[in-house]
Amino acid sequence: MDRHETIEALRAALRPARQAGESIGVVPTMGYLHDGHLELVRRARAENDRVVVTIFVNPTQFGPNEDFSTYPRDMERDLALLDAAEVDAVFTPGVATMYPEPLQTTISLKPLGDMLIGQVRPGHFSGVATVVAKLFNIVQPTRAYFGEKDFQQLTVIRRMVADLNVPVEIVGVPTVREADGLAMSSRNVRLSPEDRQAARVLSKALAEGAAMIAAGEGDAAKVLAQMTTTIAAEPGVALRSLDICDARDLEQVEAIDRPVVMLVTAEVGPVLLIDQREARTA
């Protein structure tokens, strides 16, 4: 496995594969890898000739009062995991490499990037879309792999690729969960034992909502009310947003008469967690 810190070095390393017509899969990450990331790598490894993982904690997707400085980092551990997963190349640029000058060009998706989590974290999805576009231009992959846990992010990237005719296939991979149902996240390491216990209520509420919908409940307000009651019973969790949306375009729905996705954002101790679950009526 080769590690590259500059754009020029990565492009040079990938040039022979591209000239040979080999497929390239990319897994963009912010590091501090867990099995959810490794599942993306496994999918990429199975479906491409070459696999590139990027590790870059992107400052432009963090708000002024968010956790950029405390976001967990462990490059040595990440590189060991990726080497064991038979990744071909890892791109680990610094901020000065990705942003040598202040950006004058950014990508903004409206209203998709301003709804849901975009209301809780203004500007977040512009930062995400812009850095992903930069990584796509640097790597020039055949396919890119993203987890469905960040469902709005996945939807934003799919729409960006479609709108701008970017020749990359976007592959969504189902959420990987801990044994107790908590969605795997790099931020989970910052949860205290008490917070970790409390955070389980998010997946519990999503499972309840999915069961109601599968049983035929078509009123989104009733499902949301039950889920809200479940989360409110856990004092260690502060609900920030809870929505039931069309799984295709994230428009909020009142009647559940199509495939939907339930999206939750909550503060658990010092950590902002997100989770999702898709559902449909029987």
N, C-alpha and C positions, 0 to 999 in steps of 0.2 A: 504494500500500500504506500502510495506517495502522498506527501503533504505539500501543499503549495500555498504560499502567503501572498503572492502577487497575481494579478490578472494575466500578465504576460506569460508567467510560468505555467499556469493552468491551461491556457489556450494552447501553448506549445505542446504540453503533455497530451492533450486530447486530439491534436491535429491528425496524427496517424490513424486513429480510430475513425475519425470523421471522414478522412480521405478514403478509407477502406469500406465506407458505407455501413459501419457498425452502428447499432442503436446505443444511445446514451440515456440512462435514467438518472435524474437528480432528486435528491432529498434535501430540501432546504430546512435547516434547523437553527435554533439559537443555543444549541449545546446542552450540557447537563443531561445526557441522554438516558432514556429509560426504555422499557420494552415496547412502548408504543412507537418510539422512533425506530427501534430495531425491526419492528414489524413492517414499517415502511421500507426499510432497507431490504428486508427479505423479499418483499413484493418486487422491488426494483431489480434485485439480483436475479429473480426468476424470469423477468420479462425483458431484460436488456443485455446487450453484450458487455457494456461498461456501466459502472455505477459510480456516481460522484455524490458525496455528501458535503454540504456547506455548513459551516459553523460560524455564525456571526450574530452577536447580540446587537440588534439594530436600534440605535438610539432614537431614530425618527418615529418609531411607533410607540414610544413611551411618552406619557404626559409629564408635565413638570412636577407633579406630586406622586408619580408612580415609582415602581421599584427597579429602575434601570441599574442603579448603583449596587443594589443588593440582590439582583437576579443571580441565581446560583451558577457557578462556573467551575469546571474541573476538566481542563483540556487533556491532561495525561490519561485520565480514566476514559474520556470520550474516544481518544485515539486508539486505546487498547481494545475497546468494544468494537470499533469499526474495523480494526485489523482482523479481529476474530470473525467478523461478519463478511470478510472477503470483499471489502470495498476497494475499488481500484484507485480512487483519488479522493483526498479531503482538501477542501478549500477553506482556509482559515484567515481571511483578510482582517486587517485592523480597520478602525474607523477612518484613518487617513487614506487608506487604499480605496475604500468604498465612497468616501466623500472628501476628495482632495480639496474641493472648494465648496462653499455653500451652494446648495441646490437652487437652481432657478426653474427647473423642470420637475414637476411632480404629477402624480396620477390621482385623480379624485373621482370617485364613483358616487353619483347622486341619483336617486336617494339611497341606494343600497348601502353605501358606506356610512351614512349618517343615521340609520335606523338601528334599533336594538342595542347591541353593544356599542355601536357608534355614538349613541346618545350618552352612554355611561363614560365612554373614552373618546371624546372629540378628537378628530384628526388621526386616530389610531389606524384606520384602514387605508388612509392615504399613505401613511408611512409603510404599511405592509405592502400595498400594491406597488409602490415605487421601488422598494428594495427587491421585491420578487421580479419585477420587470428588469431591473439591473442584473440580477443573478441569471435570469434567462438569457439575456444578451451576452453575458460573460461565458456561460457554460454551453449555450446553444443545444439544449437537450432534446431528445426525442419525446420523452415523457417526464412528468414531474409528479411527485407523490406527496400527498397531504392527508392528515388525519381528519376524520369526520367529526371528532370532538370539537374542533374549531370550525363549526359548520358555516358560520357566516363568513369566516376567512376563506374557506373553500369556495363558497358561492361567489364571493368578491373576485377571487382569482379566475374562476371559470368565466365570469362575465368580462373581466379585463381581457382575457385571452381571446374571447369571441369578438368583442368590440374592436380590438386593435389588430385582429388577424394574426396573432402570434402563433407560429407553427409548432406548438407544444401540446401534447395530449395530457390533460390533467386527470390524474387518477386519485379518487378518494378511497381511503382505507378505513374500515370500521374502527370505532373507538376500542382501545385496549383498556381493560379495567383490572383493578386489584381484586383479590379474592372476595372482598366484602362489597364490591360494586363501585368503589370510588374510581373515577376516571384517572388514568395515569397522567401526571403532569410534572414538569420539572419543578414547579412551585410547591408541590406536595412536601418536599423536604423541609420547607420553612414552617410547616404546621407542627404545633406542640402535640403531645399525645392526646390532650383533651380536645384540641381543635381537629385533630385527625379523626377522632371518634365522632365529633359533631358533623364533620363534612359528609359522612355517609348518608345524611338525610337527603342530599341532593339527588343521588341515584335512586333512593327510595321513593322520592316524590315523582321522579320521571317514570319509574316502573308502575306506580299507581295510576298515573295519567295514561300510560300506554294500555294498561289493563282496562280502564274505563272505556277508552276509545275502541279497543278490540271487542268489548262486550256490546258495542252499539251506541254509546253515548255520542251524540252529534253536536251537543251544545258546548262550544269552547269555553264559555264563561263558567259552566258547571265544573269542567275539568280543571280549569285554572283555580277555581275556588278551593277544590279539594287539595290540590297540590300546595297552594299557599298555606292552607291550614296545617298540612303536614310539616312544612318547613318552619312555620311560625312556632310550632311546638318545640323546636330545638333552639334554646336561648343563645347558643354559641354561634348561630348563623344569622347574618344580616342580609336579607334578600335585596338585591339591587334591581333585578328585572326577571320577569317570567313571561314567556310569550308562546303562543301556538301559531305557527305560520305555515303557509304553503311551502312545501318542501322544494319547490322549483325556484321560486323567486323571492321567498321570505316575506311576502305580503301577509299581514295578519288576517286571520280568518275568524268568522263568528260561527259559521256552520262547518262542521268537520265532514265534508263530503268529497274529500280528495286526500291523497297522501300528505301528511303534515309532519312538521318537525317541532318538537318542544324544546325551547332554549331557556336555560337558566344561568343567571349571573349572581354570585353572592360573595360577600366578604366573610371569611372564616378566620378569626384572629386578624393577623396583619396581611392576609393573602386574599387576593381576588381570584376566585375560581369560576370556571365556566363548565357547563356540561350540556349534552343534548341527547335526544332520543327521537328517532323517527317512528311514526305510528300511522295506522290506517284502520278504518272500520272493517269489520268482518265481511 
